[in-house]
Amino acid sequence: MDKKAVGMLLGVAGVILWFMPFLSVKMGGYNNMFHGLQLHQAGHHIGGIAYLLIISSAIYAVSAWLLNKQISIVAAVVTLGISAWLVIQVGSSVAWGLISLVAVAIASLILALTMDKHERLDEGKHYRAFSPSPANTNRQPVITQSMLTFECD
C-alpha cells in the first residue's frame, strides 16, 4: 500500500481506538461488596482533553490522504503527546486501548516524517489531460490519445 492509504488507515485506527478502554480498575473493597467488579473508561468517558485525541486523529487521516506533511506531523505529535500524558496519569491502570493508541501515534509520526513532497507532485502525472507539446511553439494545450487513458493501480 502507498503512504496515503497507510496514513488514512492509521488515522481511522486512532479514531476507533478512542472508543476502546483507556483504563481499567478492579474493585474489591468495601467489605467485598464490589468483589470482582471491573470498570473500564474510554476516551468518550474522560472528555475534556480526550476530545482533542479524536480530532487530531481525524485531522491526521485527512492530512495523510492529502499528503500534507506539516499538518500530519503536528497531528501525530499532538496525538502522541496527549496519549503519553494520559498513560503517565493513569499509571498501572492503563488498558489496551490507550497502549494501542500510543503505538498508532508513534507509527503515524514515523510515517509523517517519511512523507516526501515529491510524492505529491508525482501523484497526478497520469491524470493530466492537457500537456504542452514541444512541437507547439505557442504553448497551446494538445490532447493526444495516450493522455486520455487512465492508469489505475
N, CA, C and O atoms as a GROMACS GRO file, in nm:
protein
  612
    1MET      N    1   0.085  -0.118   0.000
    1MET     CA    2   0.000   0.000   0.000
    1MET      C    3   0.089   0.124   0.000
    1MET      O    4   0.201   0.122   0.050
    2ASP      N    5   0.038   0.229  -0.056
    2ASP     CA    6   0.114   0.354  -0.055
    2ASP      C    7   0.094   0.427   0.077
    2ASP      O    8   0.012   0.388   0.160
    3LYS      N    9   0.171   0.533   0.095
    3LYS     CA   10   0.169   0.607   0.222
    3LYS      C   11   0.036   0.676   0.246
    3LYS      O   12  -0.003   0.700   0.360
    4LYS      N   13  -0.033   0.708   0.138
    4LYS     CA   14  -0.164   0.771   0.151
    4LYS      C   15  -0.263   0.678   0.222
    4LYS      O   16  -0.332   0.718   0.315
    5ALA      N   17  -0.269   0.557   0.175
    5ALA     CA   18  -0.363   0.460   0.231
    5ALA      C   19  -0.323   0.420   0.374
    5ALA      O   20  -0.410   0.409   0.461
    6VAL      N   21  -0.195   0.400   0.397
    6VAL     CA   22  -0.149   0.363   0.532
    6VAL      C   23  -0.177   0.476   0.630
    6VAL      O   24  -0.222   0.451   0.742
    7GLY      N   25  -0.152   0.600   0.589
    7GLY     CA   26  -0.180   0.715   0.675
    7GLY      C   27  -0.327   0.729   0.706
    7GLY      O   28  -0.366   0.759   0.819
    8MET      N   29  -0.409   0.707   0.606
    8MET     CA   30  -0.554   0.712   0.627
    8MET      C   31  -0.599   0.604   0.724
    8MET      O   32  -0.681   0.629   0.813
    9LEU      N   33  -0.545   0.482   0.708
    9LEU     CA   34  -0.581   0.373   0.799
    9LEU      C   35  -0.533   0.399   0.942
    9LEU      O   36  -0.603   0.364   1.037
   10LEU      N   37  -0.415   0.458   0.957
   10LEU     CA   38  -0.366   0.491   1.092
   10LEU      C   39  -0.455   0.597   1.157
   10LEU      O   40  -0.482   0.589   1.277
   11GLY      N   41  -0.499   0.696   1.080
   11GLY     CA   42  -0.589   0.798   1.135
   11GLY      C   43  -0.723   0.740   1.176
   11GLY      O   44  -0.777   0.775   1.281
   12VAL      N   45  -0.777   0.652   1.093
   12VAL     CA   46  -0.905   0.588   1.126
   12VAL      C   47  -0.888   0.496   1.247
   12VAL      O   48  -0.978   0.486   1.331
   13ALA      N   49  -0.774   0.428   1.256
   13ALA     CA   50  -0.747   0.343   1.373
   13ALA      C   51  -0.740   0.426   1.500
   13ALA      O   52  -0.787   0.383   1.605
   14GLY      N   53  -0.681   0.545   1.491
   14GLY     CA   54  -0.677   0.634   1.608
   14GLY      C   55  -0.816   0.678   1.652
   14GLY      O   56  -0.843   0.689   1.771
   15VAL      N   57  -0.902   0.703   1.555
   15VAL     CA   58  -1.040   0.742   1.588
   15VAL      C   59  -1.114   0.624   1.652
   15VAL      O   60  -1.186   0.643   1.750
   16ILE      N   61  -1.096   0.504   1.599
   16ILE     CA   62  -1.164   0.386   1.654
   16ILE      C   63  -1.111   0.354   1.794
   16ILE      O   64  -1.188   0.318   1.883
   17LEU      N   65  -0.979   0.366   1.813
   17LEU     CA   66  -0.921   0.335   1.944
   17LEU      C   67  -0.965   0.433   2.052
   17LEU      O   68  -0.951   0.403   2.171
   18TRP      N   69  -1.016   0.547   2.014
   18TRP     CA   70  -1.066   0.644   2.112
   18TRP      C   71  -1.184   0.586   2.190
   18TRP      O   72  -1.209   0.625   2.305
   19PHE      N   73  -1.256   0.494   2.127
   19PHE     CA   74  -1.373   0.433   2.191
   19PHE      C   75  -1.337   0.307   2.271
   19PHE      O   76  -1.424   0.250   2.337
   20MET      N   77  -1.212   0.264   2.267
   20MET     CA   78  -1.168   0.145   2.339
   20MET      C   79  -1.122   0.181   2.480
   20MET      O   80  -1.102   0.298   2.510
   21PRO      N   81  -1.107   0.081   2.568
   21PRO     CA   82  -1.072   0.110   2.708
   21PRO      C   83  -0.936   0.178   2.724
   21PRO      O   84  -0.834   0.128   2.675
   22PHE      N   85  -0.936   0.291   2.792
   22PHE     CA   86  -0.812   0.362   2.823
   22PHE      C   87  -0.757   0.318   2.957
   22PHE      O   88  -0.636   0.305   2.974
   23LEU      N   89  -0.846   0.294   3.052
   23LEU     CA   90  -0.801   0.249   3.182
   23LEU      C   91  -0.898   0.146   3.237
   23LEU      O   92  -1.016   0.144   3.200
   24SER      N   93  -0.847   0.062   3.324
   24SER     CA   94  -0.926  -0.046   3.381
   24SER      C   95  -0.901  -0.050   3.531
   24SER      O   96  -0.786  -0.051   3.576
   25VAL      N   97  -1.007  -0.051   3.609
   25VAL     CA   98  -0.997  -0.051   3.755
   25VAL      C   99  -1.072  -0.172   3.808
   25VAL      O  100  -1.189  -0.193   3.774
   26LYS      N  101  -1.006  -0.250   3.892
   26LYS     CA  102  -1.071  -0.365   3.957
   26LYS      C  103  -1.111  -0.323   4.098
   26LYS      O  104  -1.030  -0.272   4.175
   27MET      N  105  -1.238  -0.345   4.130
   27MET     CA  106  -1.290  -0.308   4.261
   27MET      C  107  -1.293  -0.433   4.349
   27MET      O  108  -1.332  -0.541   4.304
   28GLY      N  109  -1.252  -0.418   4.472
   28GLY     CA  110  -1.255  -0.531   4.563
   28GLY      C  111  -1.272  -0.487   4.706
   28GLY      O  112  -1.266  -0.570   4.797
   29GLY      N  113  -1.295  -0.361   4.729
   29GLY     CA  114  -1.303  -0.309   4.865
   29GLY      C  115  -1.444  -0.302   4.918
   29GLY      O  116  -1.536  -0.362   4.861
   30TYR      N  117  -1.462  -0.230   5.027
   30TYR     CA  118  -1.589  -0.206   5.094
   30TYR      C  119  -1.656  -0.337   5.134
   30TYR      O  120  -1.766  -0.369   5.089
   31ASN      N  121  -1.587  -0.412   5.218
   31ASN     CA  122  -1.637  -0.540   5.272
   31ASN      C  123  -1.669  -0.641   5.161
   31ASN      O  124  -1.765  -0.718   5.172
   32ASN      N  125  -1.589  -0.639   5.057
   32ASN     CA  126  -1.605  -0.729   4.941
   32ASN      C  127  -1.743  -0.716   4.875
   32ASN      O  128  -1.791  -0.811   4.813
   33MET      N  129  -1.804  -0.601   4.888
   33MET     CA  130  -1.933  -0.578   4.825
   33MET      C  131  -1.919  -0.570   4.672
   33MET      O  132  -2.007  -0.614   4.598
   34PHE      N  133  -1.807  -0.514   4.627
   34PHE     CA  134  -1.784  -0.500   4.483
   34PHE      C  135  -1.679  -0.599   4.434
   34PHE      O  136  -1.610  -0.572   4.336
   35HIS      N  137  -1.666  -0.711   4.500
   35HIS     CA  138  -1.564  -0.809   4.465
   35HIS      C  139  -1.588  -0.860   4.323
   35HIS      O  140  -1.696  -0.908   4.290
   36GLY      N  141  -1.486  -0.850   4.241
   36GLY     CA  142  -1.495  -0.897   4.103
   36GLY      C  143  -1.546  -0.794   4.005
   36GLY      O  144  -1.555  -0.822   3.885
   37LEU      N  145  -1.580  -0.675   4.050
   37LEU     CA  146  -1.629  -0.569   3.962
   37LEU      C  147  -1.511  -0.503   3.894
   37LEU      O  148  -1.415  -0.463   3.960
   38GLN      N  149  -1.518  -0.491   3.765
   38GLN     CA  150  -1.410  -0.428   3.689
   38GLN      C  151  -1.470  -0.317   3.603
   38GLN      O  152  -1.563  -0.340   3.526
   39LEU      N  153  -1.414  -0.197   3.616
   39LEU     CA  154  -1.463  -0.081   3.542
   39LEU      C  155  -1.364  -0.043   3.433
   39LEU      O  156  -1.242  -0.047   3.453
   40HIS      N  157  -1.417  -0.007   3.318
   40HIS     CA  158  -1.335   0.039   3.206
   40HIS      C  159  -1.376   0.182   3.173
   40HIS      O  160  -1.493   0.219   3.182
   41GLN      N  161  -1.278   0.262   3.134
   41GLN     CA  162  -1.306   0.400   3.097
   41GLN      C  163  -1.241   0.427   2.962
   41GLN      O  164  -1.121   0.405   2.945
   42ALA      N  165  -1.319   0.474   2.866
   42ALA     CA  166  -1.270   0.502   2.731
   42ALA      C  167  -1.255   0.653   2.712
   42ALA      O  168  -1.279   0.731   2.804
   43GLY      N  169  -1.215   0.692   2.592
   43GLY     CA  170  -1.193   0.833   2.563
   43GLY      C  171  -1.317   0.918   2.577
   43GLY      O  172  -1.310   1.031   2.624
   44HIS      N  173  -1.432   0.864   2.535
   44HIS     CA  174  -1.555   0.942   2.546
   44HIS      C  175  -1.603   0.953   2.689
   44HIS      O  176  -1.687   1.038   2.719
   45HIS      N  177  -1.554   0.870   2.780
   45HIS     CA  178  -1.587   0.884   2.922
   45HIS      C  179  -1.502   0.991   2.989
   45HIS      O  180  -1.545   1.056   3.084
   46ILE      N  181  -1.380   1.007   2.939
   46ILE     CA  182  -1.287   1.102   3.001
   46ILE      C  183  -1.327   1.245   2.969
   46ILE      O  184  -1.332   1.330   3.058
   47GLY      N  185  -1.356   1.272   2.841
   47GLY     CA  186  -1.395   1.406   2.800
   47GLY      C  187  -1.278   1.503   2.805
   47GLY      O  188  -1.163   1.461   2.818
   48GLY      N  189  -1.306   1.631   2.794
   48GLY     CA  190  -1.203   1.733   2.802
   48GLY      C  191  -1.095   1.717   2.698
   48GLY      O  192  -1.122   1.722   2.578
   49ILE      N  193  -0.973   1.696   2.744
   49ILE     CA  194  -0.859   1.686   2.655
   49ILE      C  195  -0.865   1.562   2.567
   49ILE      O  196  -0.802   1.557   2.461
   50ALA      N  197  -0.939   1.461   2.609
   50ALA     CA  198  -0.951   1.340   2.529
   50ALA      C  199  -1.024   1.366   2.397
   50ALA      O  200  -1.004   1.293   2.300
   51TYR      N  201  -1.107   1.470   2.393
   51TYR     CA  202  -1.173   1.504   2.266
   51TYR      C  203  -1.071   1.553   2.164
   51TYR      O  204  -1.092   1.537   2.043
   52LEU      N  205  -0.962   1.611   2.210
   52LEU     CA  206  -0.857   1.654   2.118
   52LEU      C  207  -0.790   1.533   2.053
   52LEU      O  208  -0.738   1.544   1.942
   53LEU      N  209  -0.790   1.419   2.120
   53LEU     CA  210  -0.734   1.297   2.062
   53LEU      C  211  -0.811   1.253   1.938
   53LEU      O  212  -0.751   1.222   1.836
   54ILE      N  213  -0.942   1.252   1.946
   54ILE     CA  214  -1.021   1.208   1.832
   54ILE      C  215  -1.014   1.310   1.718
   54ILE      O  216  -1.014   1.272   1.600
   55ILE      N  217  -1.007   1.437   1.753
   55ILE     CA  218  -0.996   1.541   1.650
   55ILE      C  219  -0.860   1.534   1.580
   55ILE      O  220  -0.853   1.544   1.458
   56SER      N  221  -0.753   1.517   1.658
   56SER     CA  222  -0.620   1.510   1.596
   56SER      C  223  -0.603   1.384   1.513
   56SER      O  224  -0.533   1.386   1.412
   57SER      N  225  -0.665   1.273   1.554
   57SER     CA  226  -0.658   1.151   1.472
   57SER      C  227  -0.734   1.170   1.341
   57SER      O  228  -0.688   1.123   1.236
   58ALA      N  229  -0.848   1.237   1.346
   58ALA     CA  230  -0.924   1.263   1.223
   58ALA      C  231  -0.849   1.360   1.132
   58ALA      O  232  -0.848   1.343   1.010
   59ILE      N  233  -0.786   1.461   1.190
   59ILE     CA  234  -0.706   1.555   1.110
   59ILE      C  235  -0.588   1.484   1.047
   59ILE      O  236  -0.552   1.512   0.933
   60TYR      N  237  -0.527   1.391   1.121
   60TYR     CA  238  -0.416   1.314   1.065
   60TYR      C  239  -0.463   1.232   0.945
   60TYR      O  240  -0.393   1.224   0.844
   61ALA      N  241  -0.579   1.170   0.956
   61ALA     CA  242  -0.630   1.088   0.845
   61ALA      C  243  -0.650   1.173   0.720
   61ALA      O  244  -0.613   1.131   0.610
   62VAL      N  245  -0.707   1.291   0.736
   62VAL     CA  246  -0.732   1.378   0.620
   62VAL      C  247  -0.600   1.431   0.563
   62VAL      O  248  -0.580   1.432   0.442
   63SER      N  249  -0.510   1.475   0.651
   63SER     CA  250  -0.384   1.532   0.602
   63SER      C  251  -0.295   1.425   0.540
   63SER      O  252  -0.218   1.455   0.449
   64ALA      N  253  -0.303   1.302   0.588
   64ALA     CA  254  -0.227   1.194   0.525
   64ALA      C  255  -0.283   1.162   0.387
   64ALA      O  256  -0.208   1.131   0.295
   65TRP      N  257  -0.414   1.171   0.373
   65TRP     CA  258  -0.474   1.147   0.242
   65TRP      C  259  -0.434   1.256   0.143
   65TRP      O  260  -0.413   1.229   0.025
   66LEU      N  261  -0.423   1.379   0.192
   66LEU     CA  262  -0.382   1.491   0.107
   66LEU      C  263  -0.230   1.503   0.094
   66LEU      O  264  -0.180   1.590   0.024
   67LEU      N  265  -0.155   1.415   0.163
   67LEU     CA  266  -0.009   1.415   0.165
   67LEU      C  267   0.048   1.549   0.212
   67LEU      O  268   0.146   1.598   0.156
   68ASN      N  269  -0.014   1.607   0.314
   68ASN     CA  270   0.034   1.731   0.372
   68ASN      C  271   0.122   1.696   0.492
   68ASN      O  272   0.073   1.660   0.599
   69LYS      N  273   0.253   1.708   0.471
   69LYS     CA  274   0.350   1.661   0.570
   69LYS      C  275   0.344   1.741   0.699
   69LYS      O  276   0.347   1.682   0.807
   70GLN      N  277   0.335   1.872   0.692
   70GLN     CA  278   0.341   1.955   0.812
   70GLN      C  279   0.222   1.930   0.904
   70GLN      O  280   0.240   1.912   1.025
   71ILE      N  281   0.103   1.928   0.849
   71ILE     CA  282  -0.016   1.906   0.931
   71ILE      C  283  -0.017   1.763   0.986
   71ILE      O  284  -0.062   1.741   1.098
   72SER      N  285   0.031   1.668   0.908
   72SER     CA  286   0.039   1.530   0.956
   72SER      C  287   0.133   1.518   1.075
   72SER      O  288   0.102   1.448   1.172
   73ILE      N  289   0.246   1.586   1.069
   73ILE     CA  290   0.342   1.581   1.180
   73ILE      C  291   0.282   1.645   1.305
   73ILE      O  292   0.293   1.590   1.414
   74VAL      N  293   0.218   1.759   1.289
   74VAL     CA  294   0.157   1.828   1.404
   74VAL      C  295   0.047   1.741   1.466
   74VAL      O  296   0.041   1.728   1.588
   75ALA      N  297  -0.038   1.683   1.383
   75ALA     CA  298  -0.147   1.600   1.435
   75ALA      C  299  -0.093   1.475   1.505
   75ALA      O  300  -0.146   1.435   1.608
   76ALA      N  301   0.012   1.414   1.450
   76ALA     CA  302   0.070   1.295   1.512
   76ALA      C  303   0.138   1.330   1.644
   76ALA      O  304   0.129   1.253   1.740
   77VAL      N  305   0.206   1.444   1.651
   77VAL     CA  306   0.271   1.485   1.775
   77VAL      C  307   0.168   1.518   1.882
   77VAL      O  308   0.187   1.483   1.999
   78VAL      N  309   0.057   1.583   1.845
   78VAL     CA  310  -0.049   1.613   1.941
   78VAL      C  311  -0.110   1.483   1.995
   78VAL      O  312  -0.131   1.469   2.115
   79THR      N  313  -0.138   1.389   1.905
   79THR     CA  314  -0.194   1.261   1.948
   79THR      C  315  -0.097   1.186   2.039
   79THR      O  316  -0.138   1.133   2.143
   80LEU      N  317   0.030   1.182   2.002
   80LEU     CA  318   0.129   1.112   2.084
   80LEU      C  319   0.149   1.180   2.219
   80LEU      O  320   0.161   1.113   2.321
   81GLY      N  321   0.152   1.312   2.219
   81GLY     CA  322   0.172   1.385   2.344
   81GLY      C  323   0.058   1.365   2.443
   81GLY      O  324   0.082   1.340   2.561
   82ILE      N  325  -0.065   1.376   2.395
   82ILE     CA  326  -0.181   1.361   2.484
   82ILE      C  327  -0.194   1.217   2.532
   82ILE      O  328  -0.220   1.193   2.650
   83SER      N  329  -0.175   1.121   2.441
   83SER     CA  330  -0.188   0.982   2.484
   83SER      C  331  -0.075   0.942   2.578
   83SER      O  332  -0.098   0.864   2.671
   84ALA      N  333   0.046   0.992   2.557
   84ALA     CA  334   0.156   0.963   2.651
   84ALA      C  335   0.129   1.029   2.786
   84ALA      O  336   0.158   0.970   2.890
   85TRP      N  337   0.074   1.149   2.786
   85TRP     CA  338   0.038   1.216   2.911
   85TRP      C  339  -0.069   1.137   2.986
   85TRP      O  340  -0.063   1.124   3.109
   86LEU      N  341  -0.167   1.083   2.912
   86LEU     CA  342  -0.270   1.002   2.977
   86LEU      C  343  -0.213   0.873   3.033
   86LEU      O  344  -0.257   0.827   3.139
   87VAL      N  345  -0.116   0.812   2.964
   87VAL     CA  346  -0.051   0.691   3.017
   87VAL      C  347   0.019   0.722   3.148
   87VAL      O  348   0.013   0.643   3.243
   88ILE      N  349   0.086   0.836   3.154
   88ILE     CA  350   0.154   0.876   3.278
   88ILE      C  351   0.052   0.901   3.390
   88ILE      O  352   0.075   0.863   3.504
   89GLN      N  353  -0.060   0.965   3.356
   89GLN     CA  354  -0.162   0.994   3.457
   89GLN      C  355  -0.231   0.868   3.508
   89GLN      O  356  -0.259   0.856   3.627
   90VAL      N  357  -0.259   0.775   3.419
   90VAL     CA  358  -0.331   0.654   3.455
   90VAL      C  359  -0.240   0.558   3.532
   90VAL      O  360  -0.285   0.493   3.626
   91GLY      N  361  -0.116   0.548   3.492
   91GLY     CA  362  -0.020   0.463   3.563
   91GLY      C  363  -0.044   0.316   3.540
   91GLY      O  364  -0.053   0.271   3.426
   92SER      N  365  -0.055   0.241   3.648
   92SER     CA  366  -0.066   0.095   3.637
   92SER      C  367  -0.205   0.050   3.593
   92SER      O  368  -0.224  -0.069   3.565
   93SER      N  369  -0.300   0.138   3.586
   93SER     CA  370  -0.436   0.102   3.544
   93SER      C  371  -0.457   0.116   3.394
   93SER      O  372  -0.570   0.108   3.346
   94VAL      N  373  -0.350   0.137   3.320
   94VAL     CA  374  -0.363   0.158   3.176
   94VAL      C  375  -0.418   0.032   3.109
   94VAL      O  376  -0.378  -0.080   3.143
   95ALA      N  377  -0.508   0.051   3.014
   95ALA     CA  378  -0.571  -0.060   2.942
   95ALA      C  379  -0.516  -0.068   2.799
   95ALA      O  380  -0.437   0.016   2.757
   96TRP      N  381  -0.557  -0.170   2.729
   96TRP     CA  382  -0.501  -0.198   2.597
   96TRP      C  383  -0.535  -0.091   2.494
   96TRP      O  384  -0.458  -0.071   2.400
   97GLY      N  385  -0.647  -0.022   2.508
   97GLY     CA  386  -0.685   0.079   2.409
   97GLY      C  387  -0.589   0.197   2.407
   97GLY      O  388  -0.554   0.247   2.300
   98LEU      N  389  -0.546   0.242   2.524
   98LEU     CA  390  -0.453   0.354   2.532
   98LEU      C  391  -0.313   0.314   2.487
   98LEU      O  392  -0.244   0.392   2.423
   99ILE      N  393  -0.272   0.192   2.520
   99ILE     CA  394  -0.142   0.144   2.474
   99ILE      C  395  -0.141   0.132   2.322
   99ILE      O  396  -0.042   0.167   2.257
  100SER      N  397  -0.250   0.083   2.265
  100SER     CA  398  -0.260   0.074   2.118
  100SER      C  399  -0.262   0.211   2.054
  100SER      O  400  -0.206   0.230   1.946
  101LEU      N  401  -0.327   0.307   2.119
  101LEU     CA  402  -0.330   0.443   2.066
  101LEU      C  403  -0.190   0.505   2.065
  101LEU      O  404  -0.155   0.577   1.971
  102VAL      N  405  -0.110   0.478   2.167
  102VAL     CA  406   0.029   0.526   2.168
  102VAL      C  407   0.107   0.462   2.053
  102VAL      O  408   0.184   0.531   1.986
  103ALA      N  409   0.088   0.332   2.030
  103ALA     CA  410   0.157   0.264   1.921
  103ALA      C  411   0.116   0.320   1.785
  103ALA      O  412   0.201   0.340   1.698
  104VAL      N  413  -0.013   0.347   1.766
  104VAL     CA  414  -0.062   0.405   1.641
  104VAL      C  415  -0.006   0.547   1.624
  104VAL      O  416   0.028   0.586   1.512
  105ALA      N  417   0.002   0.623   1.732
  105ALA     CA  418   0.056   0.759   1.724
  105ALA      C  419   0.204   0.758   1.687
  105ALA      O  420   0.249   0.842   1.610
  106ILE      N  421   0.280   0.663   1.741
  106ILE     CA  422   0.422   0.652   1.705
  106ILE      C  423   0.437   0.614   1.559
  106ILE      O  424   0.519   0.672   1.488
  107ALA      N  425   0.357   0.517   1.512
  107ALA     CA  426   0.362   0.479   1.371
  107ALA      C  427   0.319   0.594   1.281
  107ALA      O  428   0.375   0.613   1.173
  108SER      N  429   0.220   0.672   1.325
  108SER     CA  430   0.175   0.788   1.247
  108SER      C  431   0.284   0.894   1.237
  108SER      O  432   0.303   0.954   1.132
  109LEU      N  433   0.355   0.916   1.346
  109LEU     CA  434   0.463   1.014   1.344
  109LEU      C  435   0.577   0.969   1.254
  109LEU      O  436   0.632   1.050   1.180
  110ILE      N  437   0.612   0.843   1.259
  110ILE     CA  438   0.718   0.791   1.171
  110ILE      C  439   0.676   0.804   1.025
  110ILE      O  440   0.757   0.844   0.941
  111LEU      N  441   0.552   0.770   0.994
  111LEU     CA  442   0.504   0.782   0.856
  111LEU      C  443   0.501   0.927   0.811
  111LEU      O  444   0.536   0.958   0.697
  112ALA      N  445   0.459   1.016   0.900
  112ALA     CA  446   0.453   1.158   0.864
  112ALA      C  447   0.593   1.215   0.840
  112ALA      O  448   0.612   1.298   0.751
  113LEU      N  449   0.690   1.171   0.917
  113LEU     CA  450   0.827   1.220   0.898
  113LEU      C  451   0.890   1.166   0.770
  113LEU      O  452   0.981   1.228   0.715
  114THR      N  453   0.842   1.052   0.721
  114THR     CA  454   0.899   0.996   0.598
  114THR      C  455   0.822   1.038   0.473
  114THR      O  456   0.859   0.998   0.362
  115MET      N  457   0.716   1.116   0.488
  115MET     CA  458   0.645   1.167   0.371
  115MET      C  459   0.738   1.258   0.292
  115MET      O  460   0.816   1.333   0.350
  116ASP      N  461   0.727   1.251   0.161
  116ASP     CA  462   0.814   1.331   0.076
  116ASP      C  463   0.728   1.423  -0.009
  116ASP      O  464   0.621   1.383  -0.056
  117LYS      N  465   0.775   1.545  -0.029
  117LYS     CA  466   0.694   1.640  -0.107
  117LYS      C  467   0.689   1.600  -0.253
  117LYS      O  468   0.597   1.641  -0.324
  118HIS      N  469   0.785   1.520  -0.301
  118HIS     CA  470   0.784   1.477  -0.441
  118HIS      C  471   0.675   1.374  -0.467
  118HIS      O  472   0.631   1.360  -0.581
  119GLU      N  473   0.631   1.302  -0.365
  119GLU     CA  474   0.522   1.207  -0.383
  119GLU      C  475   0.395   1.278  -0.426
  119GLU      O  476   0.320   1.228  -0.510
  120ARG      N  477   0.372   1.395  -0.369
  120ARG     CA  478   0.252   1.470  -0.404
  120ARG      C  479   0.261   1.522  -0.547
  120ARG      O  480   0.160   1.527  -0.618
  121LEU      N  481   0.379   1.562  -0.590
  121LEU     CA  482   0.395   1.612  -0.726
  121LEU      C  483   0.385   1.500  -0.829
  121LEU      O  484   0.330   1.521  -0.937
  122ASP      N  485   0.437   1.381  -0.797
  122ASP     CA  486   0.434   1.270  -0.890
  122ASP      C  487   0.299   1.201  -0.894
  122ASP      O  488   0.271   1.125  -0.987
  123GLU      N  489   0.216   1.226  -0.795
  123GLU     CA  490   0.090   1.155  -0.784
  123GLU      C  491  -0.002   1.182  -0.903
  123GLU      O  492  -0.067   1.090  -0.952
  124GLY      N  493  -0.010   1.303  -0.949
  124GLY     CA  494  -0.105   1.339  -1.054
  124GLY      C  495  -0.051   1.334  -1.194
  124GLY      O  496  -0.116   1.387  -1.285
  125LYS      N  497   0.066   1.274  -1.217
  125LYS     CA  498   0.125   1.279  -1.350
  125LYS      C  499   0.047   1.199  -1.453
  125LYS      O  500   0.056   1.229  -1.572
  126HIS      N  501  -0.030   1.099  -1.412
  126HIS     CA  502  -0.105   1.019  -1.508
  126HIS      C  503  -0.243   1.075  -1.534
  126HIS      O  504  -0.314   1.023  -1.620
  127TYR      N  505  -0.283   1.177  -1.464
  127TYR     CA  506  -0.419   1.226  -1.474
  127TYR      C  507  -0.429   1.362  -1.543
  127TYR      O  508  -0.536   1.423  -1.544
  128ARG      N  509  -0.319   1.411  -1.598
  128ARG     CA  510  -0.325   1.539  -1.669
  128ARG      C  511  -0.384   1.519  -1.807
  128ARG      O  512  -0.340   1.432  -1.882
  129ALA      N  513  -0.483   1.598  -1.842
  129ALA     CA  514  -0.545   1.586  -1.973
  129ALA      C  515  -0.478   1.678  -2.074
  129ALA      O  516  -0.481   1.650  -2.194
  130PHE      N  517  -0.418   1.786  -2.029
  130PHE     CA  518  -0.354   1.881  -2.119
  130PHE      C  519  -0.205   1.884  -2.091
  130PHE      O  520  -0.162   1.889  -1.976
  131SER      N  521  -0.128   1.882  -2.196
  131SER     CA  522   0.017   1.887  -2.180
  131SER      C  523   0.073   1.968  -2.296
  131SER      O  524   0.036   1.946  -2.411
  132PRO      N  525   0.162   2.062  -2.267
  132PRO     CA  526   0.220   2.138  -2.378
  132PRO      C  527   0.311   2.049  -2.462
  132PRO      O  528   0.393   1.974  -2.410
  133SER      N  529   0.295   2.058  -2.590
  133SER     CA  530   0.375   1.978  -2.683
  133SER      C  531   0.502   2.053  -2.719
  133SER      O  532   0.497   2.174  -2.739
  134PRO      N  533   0.617   1.985  -2.728
  134PRO     CA  534   0.739   2.055  -2.765
  134PRO      C  535   0.734   2.110  -2.908
  134PRO      O  536   0.800   2.208  -2.940
  135ALA      N  537   0.653   2.045  -2.994
  135ALA     CA  538   0.643   2.093  -3.131
  135ALA      C  539   0.554   2.216  -3.141
  135ALA      O  540   0.565   2.291  -3.238
  136ASN      N  541   0.471   2.239  -3.046
  136ASN     CA  542   0.380   2.352  -3.047
  136ASN      C  543   0.452   2.471  -2.984
  136ASN      O  544   0.476   2.473  -2.864
  137THR      N  545   0.487   2.569  -3.065
  137THR     CA  546   0.568   2.680  -3.016
  137THR      C  547   0.488   2.785  -2.940
  137THR      O  548   0.546   2.856  -2.858
  138ASN      N  549   0.360   2.797  -2.964
  138ASN     CA  550   0.282   2.898  -2.892
  138ASN      C  551   0.220   2.843  -2.764
  138ASN      O  552   0.134   2.908  -2.705
  139ARG      N  553   0.260   2.726  -2.718
  139ARG     CA  554   0.224   2.665  -2.590
  139ARG      C  555   0.074   2.645  -2.572
  139ARG      O  556   0.021   2.668  -2.464
  140GLN      N  557   0.005   2.604  -2.678
  140GLN     CA  558  -0.135   2.570  -2.667
  140GLN      C  559  -0.147   2.424  -2.620
  140GLN      O  560  -0.066   2.341  -2.660
  141PRO      N  561  -0.246   2.394  -2.536
  141PRO     CA  562  -0.260   2.255  -2.490
  141PRO      C  563  -0.297   2.161  -2.604
  141PRO      O  564  -0.381   2.195  -2.689
  142VAL      N  565  -0.236   2.045  -2.606
  142VAL     CA  566  -0.260   1.944  -2.709
  142VAL      C  567  -0.304   1.816  -2.638
  142VAL      O  568  -0.240   1.772  -2.542
  143ILE      N  569  -0.411   1.758  -2.686
  143ILE     CA  570  -0.460   1.633  -2.629
  143ILE      C  571  -0.423   1.520  -2.724
  143ILE      O  572  -0.455   1.525  -2.843
  144THR      N  573  -0.356   1.419  -2.671
  144THR     CA  574  -0.323   1.301  -2.751
  144THR      C  575  -0.402   1.182  -2.698
  144THR      O  576  -0.461   1.189  -2.590
  145GLN      N  577  -0.402   1.073  -2.776
  145GLN     CA  578  -0.475   0.954  -2.735
  145GLN      C  579  -0.418   0.894  -2.607
  145GLN      O  580  -0.493   0.845  -2.524
  146SER      N  581  -0.286   0.898  -2.590
  146SER     CA  582  -0.226   0.838  -2.472
  146SER      C  583  -0.258   0.918  -2.344
  146SER      O  584  -0.252   0.863  -2.234
  147MET      N  585  -0.291   1.044  -2.358
  147MET     CA  586  -0.325   1.126  -2.241
  147MET      C  587  -0.464   1.095  -2.189
  147MET      O  588  -0.493   1.120  -2.073
  148LEU      N  589  -0.549   1.040  -2.273
  148LEU     CA  590  -0.686   1.014  -2.233
  148LEU      C  591  -0.702   0.879  -2.163
  148LEU      O  592  -0.810   0.849  -2.112
  149THR      N  593  -0.598   0.800  -2.160
  149THR     CA  594  -0.605   0.673  -2.088
  149THR      C  595  -0.561   0.696  -1.943
  149THR      O  596  -0.465   0.768  -1.916
  150PHE      N  597  -0.634   0.634  -1.855
  150PHE     CA  598  -0.604   0.648  -1.712
  150PHE      C  599  -0.547   0.519  -1.660
  150PHE      O  600  -0.594   0.411  -1.695
  151GLU      N  601  -0.447   0.530  -1.576
  151GLU     CA  602  -0.386   0.412  -1.515
  151GLU      C  603  -0.437   0.400  -1.372
  151GLU      O  604  -0.436   0.496  -1.296
  152CYS      N  605  -0.481   0.282  -1.338
  152CYS     CA  606  -0.526   0.256  -1.201
  152CYS      C  607  -0.441   0.145  -1.144
  152CYS      O  608  -0.412   0.045  -1.209
  153ASP      N  609  -0.401   0.165  -1.020
  153ASP     CA  610  -0.318   0.063  -0.953
  153ASP      C  611  -0.404  -0.039  -0.885
  153ASP      O  612  -0.352  -0.133  -0.824
   0.00000   0.00000   0.00000
